[in-house]
């Protein structure tokens, strides 16, 4: 996996003041087995000296604090950076936040007062227009697992074998989890004991089963594992579920969720108690599935030669499978997969500020005859190796 990365984030003294901005999460990412980092500094590539006065963007031009217009130098460095990206074809780029050359979404506004304005830096803008995925060091650092911030993994039907890969530190019966329904019994393919430990050296909390709306549980009970993971300090959470592939939209096999349709008629943010720990009930659901985590997963799948589709998940309450007409309606709405879980869990996780990766294992064609819970379990168990390989690859990259 090749990554384009701002050299200052790796500790190179290439900033305007002659310093660096090393970030442990970025350095760790670039030191992972199978990862090749390609350091860039557009400002150095543009011929600007070190040290120099700081620069900011104003009205589409770049000025040093001294007033000198250095737009030409910034554009030359941006073109050189783009040529490097074209040559190495990185899985993604990690660039310095707020920088007038590397900043993504918000950059310094030209007043040299610390204020930010919407927009991309000069080099970042070229990379994005060319179709390269760009993120910043803050996202990488936030997604970096630690003992204080393990990765939560919530598993669906037939995928719970991942729990056996964990080197356990402790186990938590679901009966001890606040809000989880007392006396609940797992459906086939699920179990109710969380494992806290490490998976390939990465701190994790694995939940090898869940309860569902179709079992008669409330949406608050269905999402209790998410709140528990957040309480344990998890900032990243992986949701995996068996799903139906909607004809013409996705094949059978592994898929990444990029967005969702909540067709359950439920929402975990309804009511005062549901908002415990949530800053605002009116949650912006754009990018609820973290783009950076999806990009890492796609890069891992490419390295492993694993087929991985990507699309929208339509969540239904079940327990009946979707009818052919419902599957066609979901296709018209842009859905690629359908499942009886995940969507409400993602709403709460996103509202709590967690980074989300959604993975489906499509075990049947949505709306097709002959599907049953048993056939779904059989398919999941027969194709779990690819899921395990993908998950382990993502964890070790983070």
DRENDO-1510 file (C-alpha; in Angstrom, 1 decimal, always signed):
<recs>
REC; n; res; u; v; w
REC; 1; UNK; +0.0; +0.0; +0.0 .
REC; 2; UNK; +1.5; +3.3; -1.1 .
REC; 3; UNK; +0.8; +6.5; +0.8 .
REC; 4; UNK; +1.6; +10.1; -0.1 .
REC; 5; UNK; +2.4; +12.0; +3.1 .
REC; 6; UNK; +3.5; +15.5; +4.1 .
REC; 7; UNK; +7.1; +15.2; +5.1 .
REC; 8; UNK; +6.8; +17.5; +8.1 .
REC; 9; UNK; +4.3; +14.9; +9.6 .
REC; 10; UNK; +7.2; +12.3; +9.5 .
REC; 11; UNK; +9.5; +14.7; +11.4 .
REC; 12; UNK; +11.4; +16.3; +8.5 .
REC; 13; UNK; +12.3; +20.0; +9.4 .
REC; 14; UNK; +10.7; +21.4; +6.2 .
REC; 15; UNK; +8.1; +23.9; +7.7 .
REC; 16; UNK; +8.3; +27.6; +7.1 .
REC; 17; UNK; +9.9; +28.0; +10.6 .
REC; 18; UNK; +12.5; +25.3; +10.0 .
REC; 19; UNK; +10.7; +22.9; +12.3 .
REC; 20; UNK; +8.6; +19.7; +11.9 .
REC; 21; UNK; +5.2; +18.5; +13.0 .
REC; 22; UNK; +5.7; +14.8; +13.7 .
REC; 23; UNK; +2.5; +12.8; +14.4 .
REC; 24; UNK; +2.8; +9.4; +16.1 .
REC; 25; UNK; -0.3; +8.0; +14.3 .
REC; 26; UNK; +1.1; +9.0; +10.9 .
REC; 27; UNK; +4.6; +7.7; +11.6 .
REC; 28; UNK; +3.1; +4.5; +12.9 .
REC; 29; UNK; +0.9; +4.1; +9.8 .
REC; 30; UNK; +3.9; +4.6; +7.5 .
REC; 31; UNK; +6.0; +2.1; +9.4 .
REC; 32; UNK; +3.4; -0.8; +9.1 .
REC; 33; UNK; +4.5; -3.9; +7.1 .
REC; 34; UNK; +3.3; -3.6; +3.5 .
REC; 35; UNK; +3.1; +0.3; +3.7 .
REC; 36; UNK; +5.4; +2.4; +1.6 .
REC; 37; UNK; +5.4; +6.2; +2.4 .
REC; 38; UNK; +6.2; +8.7; -0.2 .
REC; 39; UNK; +7.1; +12.0; +1.5 .
REC; 40; UNK; +6.3; +15.3; -0.2 .
REC; 41; UNK; +6.6; +19.0; +0.6 .
REC; 42; UNK; +5.0; +21.1; -2.1 .
REC; 43; UNK; +6.5; +24.3; -0.6 .
REC; 44; UNK; +10.0; +22.9; -0.8 .
REC; 45; UNK; +9.3; +21.5; -4.2 .
REC; 46; UNK; +8.3; +25.0; -5.3 .
REC; 47; UNK; +11.7; +26.4; -4.3 .
REC; 48; UNK; +10.7; +28.3; -1.2 .
REC; 49; UNK; +13.5; +28.7; +1.4 .
REC; 50; UNK; +13.5; +27.4; +4.9 .
REC; 51; UNK; +13.0; +29.3; +7.1 .
REC; 52; UNK; +10.7; +32.0; +5.7 .
REC; 53; UNK; +7.7; +34.0; +6.8 .
REC; 54; UNK; +4.4; +32.0; +7.1 .
REC; 55; UNK; +2.1; +31.9; +4.1 .
REC; 56; UNK; -1.7; +32.0; +3.9 .
REC; 57; UNK; -4.3; +32.1; +1.1 .
REC; 58; UNK; -6.3; +35.2; +0.4 .
REC; 59; UNK; -8.7; +35.6; -2.6 .
REC; 60; UNK; -7.1; +32.6; -4.4 .
REC; 61; UNK; -3.6; +33.9; -4.0 .
REC; 62; UNK; -0.9; +32.9; -1.6 .
REC; 63; UNK; +1.0; +35.6; +0.4 .
REC; 64; UNK; +3.8; +35.5; +2.9 .
REC; 65; UNK; +3.2; +37.5; +6.1 .
REC; 66; UNK; +5.7; +39.9; +4.7 .
REC; 67; UNK; +3.2; +40.6; +1.8 .
REC; 68; UNK; +5.2; +38.8; -0.9 .
REC; 69; UNK; +3.0; +37.0; -3.4 .
REC; 70; UNK; +4.3; +33.4; -3.7 .
REC; 71; UNK; +1.4; +31.9; -5.6 .
REC; 72; UNK; +3.7; +30.8; -8.5 .
REC; 73; UNK; +6.0; +28.9; -6.1 .
REC; 74; UNK; +3.0; +27.2; -4.4 .
REC; 75; UNK; +1.5; +26.2; -7.8 .
REC; 76; UNK; +4.9; +24.9; -9.0 .
REC; 77; UNK; +5.2; +22.8; -5.9 .
REC; 78; UNK; +1.6; +21.6; -6.3 .
REC; 79; UNK; +2.3; +20.4; -9.8 .
REC; 80; UNK; +5.4; +18.5; -8.7 .
REC; 81; UNK; +3.4; +16.9; -5.9 .
REC; 82; UNK; +0.7; +15.9; -8.4 .
REC; 83; UNK; +3.4; +14.3; -10.7 .
REC; 84; UNK; +4.7; +12.3; -7.7 .
REC; 85; UNK; +1.1; +11.1; -7.0 .
REC; 86; UNK; +0.6; +10.1; -10.7 .
REC; 87; UNK; +3.8; +8.1; -10.6 .
REC; 88; UNK; +3.2; +6.2; -7.4 .
REC; 89; UNK; -0.7; +6.0; -7.5 .
REC; 90; UNK; -1.1; +6.1; -3.7 .
REC; 91; UNK; -4.0; +4.5; -2.0 .
REC; 92; UNK; -4.5; +7.8; -0.3 .
REC; 93; UNK; -2.7; +11.0; +0.8 .
REC; 94; UNK; -2.1; +12.3; +4.3 .
REC; 95; UNK; -1.4; +16.0; +4.2 .
REC; 96; UNK; -0.9; +18.7; +6.8 .
REC; 97; UNK; -4.1; +20.2; +8.0 .
REC; 98; UNK; -4.8; +23.9; +7.5 .
REC; 99; UNK; -1.7; +24.4; +5.3 .
REC; 100; UNK; -2.1; +26.8; +2.3 .
REC; 101; UNK; -0.5; +24.0; +0.2 .
REC; 102; UNK; -1.7; +20.8; +1.9 .
REC; 103; UNK; -4.8; +21.8; +3.9 .
REC; 104; UNK; -8.0; +19.9; +3.3 .
REC; 105; UNK; -11.5; +21.5; +3.7 .
REC; 106; UNK; -10.3; +24.4; +5.8 .
REC; 107; UNK; -7.2; +26.6; +5.5 .
REC; 108; UNK; -5.8; +29.7; +7.0 .
REC; 109; UNK; -7.6; +32.8; +5.6 .
REC; 110; UNK; -4.8; +35.2; +4.9 .
REC; 111; UNK; -5.2; +37.5; +7.9 .
REC; 112; UNK; -2.4; +35.7; +9.9 .
REC; 113; UNK; -4.7; +35.7; +12.9 .
REC; 114; UNK; -5.3; +32.0; +13.1 .
REC; 115; UNK; -8.7; +32.2; +11.4 .
REC; 116; UNK; -9.8; +29.5; +9.0 .
REC; 117; UNK; -11.8; +29.6; +5.8 .
REC; 118; UNK; -13.5; +26.9; +3.8 .
REC; 119; UNK; -11.3; +25.5; +1.0 .
REC; 120; UNK; -8.3; +23.3; +0.1 .
REC; 121; UNK; -4.7; +24.2; -0.1 .
REC; 122; UNK; -3.1; +24.6; -3.6 .
REC; 123; UNK; -1.6; +21.1; -3.8 .
REC; 124; UNK; -4.5; +19.4; -2.1 .
REC; 125; UNK; -6.9; +21.0; -4.6 .
REC; 126; UNK; -4.9; +19.5; -7.5 .
REC; 127; UNK; -4.8; +16.1; -6.0 .
REC; 128; UNK; -8.5; +16.0; -5.2 .
REC; 129; UNK; -9.4; +17.2; -8.7 .
REC; 130; UNK; -7.3; +14.4; -10.1 .
REC; 131; UNK; -9.3; +11.9; -8.0 .
REC; 132; UNK; -6.8; +11.1; -5.2 .
REC; 133; UNK; -8.2; +10.7; -1.7 .
REC; 134; UNK; -6.8; +13.2; +0.7 .
REC; 135; UNK; -7.1; +13.2; +4.5 .
REC; 136; UNK; -5.2; +14.9; +7.3 .
REC; 137; UNK; -3.1; +13.9; +10.2 .
REC; 138; UNK; -5.9; +14.6; +12.7 .
REC; 139; UNK; -8.1; +11.8; +11.1 .
REC; 140; UNK; -5.2; +9.4; +11.1 .
REC; 141; UNK; -4.3; +10.1; +14.7 .
REC; 142; UNK; -7.9; +9.8; +15.8 .
REC; 143; UNK; -8.3; +6.4; +14.1 .
REC; 144; UNK; -5.0; +5.1; +15.6 .
REC; 145; UNK; -5.8; +2.4; +18.1 .
REC; 146; UNK; -4.3; +2.5; +21.6 .
REC; 147; UNK; -5.0; +0.6; +24.9 .
REC; 148; UNK; -7.0; +3.7; +26.0 .
REC; 149; UNK; -8.9; +3.7; +22.6 .
REC; 150; UNK; -9.3; +0.2; +21.3 .
REC; 151; UNK; -11.2; -0.6; +18.1 .
REC; 152; UNK; -14.7; -1.9; +18.7 .
REC; 153; UNK; -15.9; -4.7; +16.4 .
REC; 154; UNK; -19.6; -5.6; +16.3 .
REC; 155; UNK; -20.1; -8.9; +14.4 .
REC; 156; UNK; -23.2; -10.3; +12.7 .
REC; 157; UNK; -24.6; -13.6; +11.7 .
REC; 158; UNK; -21.9; -16.3; +11.1 .
REC; 159; UNK; -19.0; -13.8; +11.6 .
REC; 160; UNK; -18.4; -14.3; +15.3 .
REC; 161; UNK; -15.4; -16.6; +14.8 .
REC; 162; UNK; -13.2; -13.4; +14.8 .
REC; 163; UNK; -13.6; -13.4; +18.6 .
REC; 164; UNK; -11.5; -16.5; +18.7 .
REC; 165; UNK; -8.6; -14.7; +17.2 .
REC; 166; UNK; -8.3; -12.3; +20.1 .
REC; 167; UNK; -5.7; -12.6; +22.8 .
REC; 168; UNK; -8.0; -11.9; +25.7 .
REC; 169; UNK; -7.4; -9.6; +28.7 .
REC; 170; UNK; -10.9; -10.0; +30.0 .
REC; 171; UNK; -14.4; -11.1; +29.0 .
REC; 172; UNK; -17.6; -9.2; +29.6 .
REC; 173; UNK; -21.0; -11.1; +29.6 .
REC; 174; UNK; -23.6; -9.0; +27.8 .
REC; 175; UNK; -25.7; -9.4; +30.9 .
REC; 176; UNK; -23.3; -7.0; +32.6 .
REC; 177; UNK; -23.7; -4.3; +29.9 .
REC; 178; UNK; -25.9; -1.4; +30.8 .
REC; 179; UNK; -29.0; -1.2; +28.7 .
REC; 180; UNK; -28.6; -4.7; +27.1 .
REC; 181; UNK; -31.9; -6.6; +27.6 .
REC; 182; UNK; -31.9; -8.9; +30.6 .
REC; 183; UNK; -32.5; -12.5; +29.7 .
REC; 184; UNK; -31.9; -12.0; +26.0 .
REC; 185; UNK; -31.0; -15.1; +24.0 .
REC; 186; UNK; -28.8; -15.0; +20.9 .
REC; 187; UNK; -30.2; -16.1; +17.6 .
REC; 188; UNK; -28.1; -18.7; +15.7 .
REC; 189; UNK; -24.7; -17.4; +14.6 .
REC; 190; UNK; -24.4; -14.9; +17.5 .
REC; 191; UNK; -23.0; -15.2; +21.1 .
REC; 192; UNK; -23.3; -12.8; +24.0 .
REC; 193; UNK; -19.8; -12.4; +25.6 .
REC; 194; UNK; -17.6; -9.5; +24.6 .
REC; 195; UNK; -13.8; -10.0; +24.5 .
REC; 196; UNK; -11.4; -7.3; +25.4 .
REC; 197; UNK; -7.8; -7.9; +24.3 .
REC; 198; UNK; -5.6; -7.7; +21.3 .
REC; 199; UNK; -5.9; -9.0; +17.7 .
REC; 200; UNK; -2.6; -9.2; +16.0 .
REC; 201; UNK; -1.3; -6.8; +18.6 .
REC; 202; UNK; -4.0; -4.2; +18.0 .
REC; 203; UNK; -6.2; -3.3; +21.1 .
REC; 204; UNK; -9.8; -4.4; +20.4 .
REC; 205; UNK; -13.2; -5.0; +22.0 .
REC; 206; UNK; -15.1; -7.7; +20.1 .
REC; 207; UNK; -18.8; -8.1; +20.3 .
REC; 208; UNK; -19.7; -11.4; +18.6 .
REC; 209; UNK; -23.4; -10.9; +18.4 .
REC; 210; UNK; -26.2; -8.4; +18.8 .
REC; 211; UNK; -30.0; -8.3; +19.4 .
REC; 212; UNK; -32.4; -7.1; +16.7 .
REC; 213; UNK; -35.6; -5.1; +16.4 .
REC; 214; UNK; -37.2; -8.2; +15.0 .
REC; 215; UNK; -36.8; -10.0; +18.3 .
REC; 216; UNK; -39.0; -7.4; +19.9 .
REC; 217; UNK; -36.2; -5.3; +21.5 .
REC; 218; UNK; -36.3; -1.5; +21.6 .
REC; 219; UNK; -33.9; +0.6; +19.5 .
REC; 220; UNK; -32.2; +1.6; +22.7 .
REC; 221; UNK; -31.5; -2.0; +23.6 .
REC; 222; UNK; -30.4; -2.8; +20.0 .
REC; 223; UNK; -27.8; +0.0; +20.2 .
REC; 224; UNK; -26.6; -0.7; +23.8 .
REC; 225; UNK; -23.3; -2.2; +22.6 .
REC; 226; UNK; -22.4; +1.0; +20.8 .
REC; 227; UNK; -22.8; +3.0; +24.0 .
REC; 228; UNK; -20.8; +0.4; +25.9 .
REC; 229; UNK; -18.0; +0.6; +23.4 .
REC; 230; UNK; -18.0; +4.4; +23.6 .
REC; 231; UNK; -17.9; +4.1; +27.4 .
REC; 232; UNK; -14.8; +1.9; +27.1 .
REC; 233; UNK; -13.0; +4.6; +25.1 .
REC; 234; UNK; -13.4; +3.1; +21.6 .
REC; 235; UNK; -13.1; +5.8; +19.0 .
REC; 236; UNK; -13.3; +3.5; +16.0 .
REC; 237; UNK; -16.1; +1.0; +15.5 .
REC; 238; UNK; -16.4; -1.7; +12.9 .
REC; 239; UNK; -19.9; -3.0; +12.1 .
REC; 240; UNK; -20.1; -6.3; +10.2 .
REC; 241; UNK; -23.3; -8.0; +9.1 .
REC; 242; UNK; -24.6; -10.6; +6.8 .
REC; 243; UNK; -26.7; -9.0; +4.1 .
REC; 244; UNK; -28.6; -9.4; +0.9 .
REC; 245; UNK; -27.1; -8.2; -2.3 .
REC; 246; UNK; -29.6; -6.2; -4.4 .
REC; 247; UNK; -29.7; -7.5; -8.0 .
REC; 248; UNK; -27.8; -5.2; -10.4 .
REC; 249; UNK; -26.3; -3.2; -7.5 .
REC; 250; UNK; -23.9; -5.5; -5.8 .
REC; 251; UNK; -22.5; -9.1; -6.1 .
REC; 252; UNK; -22.4; -11.7; -3.5 .
REC; 253; UNK; -19.5; -11.5; -1.2 .
REC; 254; UNK; -17.7; -8.7; +0.8 .
REC; 255; UNK; -18.9; -5.1; +0.5 .
REC; 256; UNK; -18.1; -1.8; +2.1 .
REC; 257; UNK; -20.9; +0.5; +3.2 .
REC; 258; UNK; -20.6; +4.1; +2.0 .
REC; 259; UNK; -24.0; +5.3; +3.2 .
REC; 260; UNK; -27.3; +4.0; +4.4 .
REC; 261; UNK; -31.1; +4.1; +4.2 .
REC; 262; UNK; -32.7; +3.6; +7.6 .
REC; 263; UNK; -36.0; +1.9; +6.7 .
REC; 264; UNK; -36.6; +0.5; +10.1 .
REC; 265; UNK; -38.9; +3.3; +11.3 .
REC; 266; UNK; -36.8; +3.7; +14.4 .
REC; 267; UNK; -34.0; +6.1; +15.5 .
REC; 268; UNK; -31.8; +5.7; +18.6 .
REC; 269; UNK; -31.8; +9.5; +19.2 .
REC; 270; UNK; -35.5; +9.8; +20.1 .
REC; 271; UNK; -36.1; +10.8; +23.7 .
REC; 272; UNK; -34.1; +12.5; +26.4 .
REC; 273; UNK; -32.5; +9.3; +27.8 .
REC; 274; UNK; -31.4; +8.4; +24.3 .
REC; 275; UNK; -29.4; +11.6; +24.1 .
REC; 276; UNK; -27.1; +10.8; +27.0 .
REC; 277; UNK; -23.6; +11.7; +25.9 .
REC; 278; UNK; -24.9; +13.1; +22.6 .
REC; 279; UNK; -24.2; +16.8; +22.0 .
REC; 280; UNK; -27.1; +17.3; +19.5 .
REC; 281; UNK; -30.0; +15.2; +18.4 .
REC; 282; UNK; -30.0; +16.8; +14.9 .
REC; 283; UNK; -26.9; +14.8; +13.7 .
REC; 284; UNK; -25.4; +15.5; +10.3 .
REC; 285; UNK; -25.3; +12.0; +8.7 .
REC; 286; UNK; -23.0; +12.9; +5.8 .
REC; 287; UNK; -19.9; +10.8; +6.0 .
REC; 288; UNK; -21.3; +8.7; +8.8 .
REC; 289; UNK; -19.2; +5.9; +7.4 .
REC; 290; UNK; -15.7; +7.4; +7.8 .
REC; 291; UNK; -14.1; +7.9; +4.3 .
REC; 292; UNK; -10.6; +7.3; +5.6 .
REC; 293; UNK; -11.4; +3.9; +7.0 .
REC; 294; UNK; -13.1; +2.9; +3.8 .
REC; 295; UNK; -10.1; +4.0; +1.8 .
REC; 296; UNK; -7.8; +1.9; +4.1 .
REC; 297; UNK; -10.1; -1.1; +3.7 .
REC; 298; UNK; -10.1; -0.8; -0.1 .
REC; 299; UNK; -6.3; -0.5; -0.2 .
REC; 300; UNK; -6.0; -3.7; +2.0 .
REC; 301; UNK; -8.5; -5.6; -0.2 .
REC; 302; UNK; -6.4; -4.6; -3.2 .
REC; 303; UNK; -3.2; -5.8; -1.6 .
REC; 304; UNK; -4.8; -9.1; -0.7 .
REC; 305; UNK; -6.6; -9.6; -4.0 .
REC; 306; UNK; -10.0; -9.7; -2.2 .
REC; 307; UNK; -13.0; -8.7; -4.2 .
REC; 308; UNK; -14.8; -5.8; -2.4 .
REC; 309; UNK; -17.8; -4.0; -3.7 .
REC; 310; UNK; -19.0; -0.7; -2.2 .
REC; 311; UNK; -22.5; +0.8; -1.8 .
REC; 312; UNK; -25.5; +1.9; +0.2 .
REC; 313; UNK; -27.0; -0.3; +3.0 .
REC; 314; UNK; -30.8; -0.4; +3.4 .
REC; 315; UNK; -31.7; -1.4; +6.9 .
REC; 316; UNK; -34.9; -3.1; +7.5 .
REC; 317; UNK; -36.4; -4.4; +10.8 .
REC; 318; UNK; -37.1; -8.0; +9.7 .
REC; 319; UNK; -37.5; -10.9; +10.5 .
REC; 320; UNK; -39.0; -11.6; +7.1 .
REC; 321; UNK; -36.6; -11.2; +4.2 .
REC; 322; UNK; -37.4; -8.5; +1.7 .
REC; 323; UNK; -39.9; -9.3; -1.1 .
REC; 324; UNK; -38.9; -9.0; -4.8 .
REC; 325; UNK; -40.9; -5.8; -5.0 .
REC; 326; UNK; -39.2; -4.4; -1.9 .
REC; 327; UNK; -35.8; -5.3; -3.4 .
REC; 328; UNK; -36.6; -3.5; -6.6 .
REC; 329; UNK; -37.8; -0.5; -4.6 .
REC; 330; UNK; -34.5; -0.4; -2.7 .
REC; 331; UNK; -32.6; -0.6; -6.0 .
REC; 332; UNK; -34.5; +2.5; -7.2 .
REC; 333; UNK; -33.5; +4.2; -4.0 .
REC; 334; UNK; -29.9; +3.5; -4.7 .
REC; 335; UNK; -29.3; +0.7; -2.2 .
REC; 336; UNK; -26.8; -2.0; -2.9 .
REC; 337; UNK; -27.3; -4.2; +0.2 .
REC; 338; UNK; -30.0; -4.9; +2.7 .
REC; 339; UNK; -29.7; -6.1; +6.3 .
REC; 340; UNK; -31.7; -6.4; +9.5 .
REC; 341; UNK; -29.1; -4.5; +11.6 .
REC; 342; UNK; -26.4; -1.9; +11.6 .
REC; 343; UNK; -28.2; +1.3; +10.5 .
REC; 344; UNK; -29.5; +2.4; +13.9 .
REC; 345; UNK; -26.1; +1.4; +15.5 .
REC; 346; UNK; -24.4; +3.7; +13.0 .
REC; 347; UNK; -26.7; +6.6; +13.8 .
REC; 348; UNK; -25.8; +6.4; +17.5 .
REC; 349; UNK; -22.0; +5.8; +16.9 .
REC; 350; UNK; -21.9; +8.8; +14.6 .
REC; 351; UNK; -23.8; +10.9; +17.1 .
REC; 352; UNK; -21.3; +9.9; +19.7 .
REC; 353; UNK; -18.4; +11.1; +17.5 .
REC; 354; UNK; -17.1; +7.6; +16.7 .
REC; 355; UNK; -15.3; +6.7; +13.4 .
REC; 356; UNK; -17.3; +4.0; +11.6 .
REC; 357; UNK; -16.4; +1.2; +9.1 .
REC; 358; UNK; -19.3; -0.9; +7.8 .
REC; 359; UNK; -18.6; -4.3; +6.2 .
REC; 360; UNK; -21.3; -6.5; +4.7 .
REC; 361; UNK; -21.0; -10.1; +3.6 .
REC; 362; UNK; -23.8; -10.6; +1.1 .
REC; 363; UNK; -24.9; -14.1; +1.4 .
REC; 364; UNK; -27.9; -14.1; -0.9 .
REC; 365; UNK; -29.6; -12.1; -3.6 .
REC; 366; UNK; -32.2; -9.8; -2.1 .
REC; 367; UNK; -35.8; -10.9; -3.0 .
REC; 368; UNK; -34.7; -14.2; -4.5 .
REC; 369; UNK; -36.5; -17.4; -3.5 .
REC; 370; UNK; -35.0; -20.1; -1.3 .
REC; 371; UNK; -33.2; -17.9; +1.2 .
REC; 372; UNK; -33.3; -18.7; +4.9 .
REC; 373; UNK; -31.4; -17.9; +8.1 .
REC; 374; UNK; -29.6; -21.3; +7.7 .
REC; 375; UNK; -28.5; -20.6; +4.1 .
REC; 376; UNK; -27.2; -17.2; +5.2 .
REC; 377; UNK; -25.2; -18.7; +8.1 .
REC; 378; UNK; -23.8; -21.4; +5.8 .
REC; 379; UNK; -22.6; -18.8; +3.3 .
REC; 380; UNK; -21.1; -16.6; +6.0 .
REC; 381; UNK; -19.2; -19.5; +7.5 .
REC; 382; UNK; -17.9; -20.7; +4.2 .
REC; 383; UNK; -16.7; -17.2; +3.3 .
REC; 384; UNK; -15.5; -15.9; +6.6 .
REC; 385; UNK; -11.8; -16.3; +5.8 .
REC; 386; UNK; -11.9; -13.3; +3.4 .
REC; 387; UNK; -13.7; -11.2; +6.0 .
REC; 388; UNK; -11.2; -12.2; +8.7 .
REC; 389; UNK; -8.3; -11.3; +6.3 .
REC; 390; UNK; -9.8; -8.0; +5.4 .
REC; 391; UNK; -10.5; -7.1; +9.1 .
REC; 392; UNK; -7.0; -8.1; +10.2 .
REC; 393; UNK; -5.4; -6.1; +7.4 .
REC; 394; UNK; -7.3; -3.0; +8.3 .
REC; 395; UNK; -6.5; -3.3; +12.0 .
REC; 396; UNK; -2.8; -3.7; +11.3 .
REC; 397; UNK; -2.7; -0.7; +9.0 .
REC; 398; UNK; -4.4; +1.5; +11.6 .
</recs>
